Amino acid sequence: MSDPADLRPWTLTLDEFDGLFGPLQPVDGWYPNEEYTFQFAGRRYGVGFGWGLFVGIDRLPDTQE
């Protein structure tokens, strides 16, 4: 997959997504909703899950260190 932002909502579970793009770093969560960040192909993304299913993704801005 060239860009995880091309995924459609509700197509993967949290475990499946982590297997493809992990490791996922937890950011926030209030069951049943969870948010994570991860790196893929040199880019940083934020991803959300509801009831353990993928619901959305955003490419996060690059940060200067």
C-alpha positions as CSV (number, residue, x, y, z in Angstrom):
1,M,0.0,0.0,0.0
2,S,1.4,3.4,-1.0
3,D,-0.6,5.5,1.4
4,P,-2.7,4.4,4.3
5,A,-4.9,7.5,3.9
6,D,-6.5,5.6,0.9
7,L,-8.1,3.1,3.2
8,R,-11.9,3.2,3.5
9,P,-13.5,3.4,7.0
10,W,-14.7,0.2,8.7
11,T,-12.5,-2.0,6.6
12,L,-9.9,-3.1,9.3
13,T,-9.8,-3.9,13.0
14,L,-7.3,-2.3,15.3
15,D,-5.2,-5.5,15.4
16,E,-5.2,-5.8,11.5
17,F,-4.2,-2.1,11.2
18,D,-1.4,-2.5,13.7
19,G,-0.2,-5.6,11.8
20,L,0.0,-3.6,8.6
21,F,1.3,-0.2,9.8
22,G,2.4,-0.6,13.5
23,P,3.7,0.0,15.9
24,L,0.8,2.3,16.9
25,Q,1.4,4.9,19.6
26,P,-1.6,5.6,21.8
27,V,-2.6,9.2,22.0
28,D,-6.1,9.4,23.5
29,G,-9.0,7.1,24.2
30,W,-12.3,7.0,25.8
31,Y,-13.9,3.6,25.2
32,P,-15.1,2.8,22.6
33,N,-13.0,5.4,20.8
34,E,-9.3,5.3,20.5
35,E,-6.7,7.4,18.8
36,Y,-3.1,6.6,17.8
37,T,-0.2,8.0,15.8
38,F,2.2,6.0,13.6
39,Q,5.0,6.5,11.0
40,F,4.7,5.1,7.5
41,A,7.1,5.7,4.6
42,G,8.6,8.7,6.5
43,R,5.3,10.4,7.1
44,R,3.4,10.7,10.4
45,Y,-0.3,9.9,10.7
46,G,-3.1,10.0,13.2
47,V,-5.7,7.3,13.1
48,G,-9.0,6.7,15.0
49,F,-10.9,3.6,15.9
50,G,-14.4,3.1,17.2
51,W,-15.4,-0.2,18.8
52,G,-12.1,-1.6,17.5
53,L,-12.8,-0.7,13.9
54,F,-10.9,1.8,11.7
55,V,-12.9,5.0,11.3
56,G,-10.5,7.6,9.9
57,I,-7.0,8.8,9.3
58,D,-5.2,12.1,8.9
59,R,-1.7,12.9,7.7
60,L,-0.1,15.0,10.4
61,P,2.2,17.9,9.7
62,D,5.9,17.4,9.7
63,T,7.6,18.8,12.8
64,Q,10.9,20.5,13.0
65,E,13.2,19.1,15.7
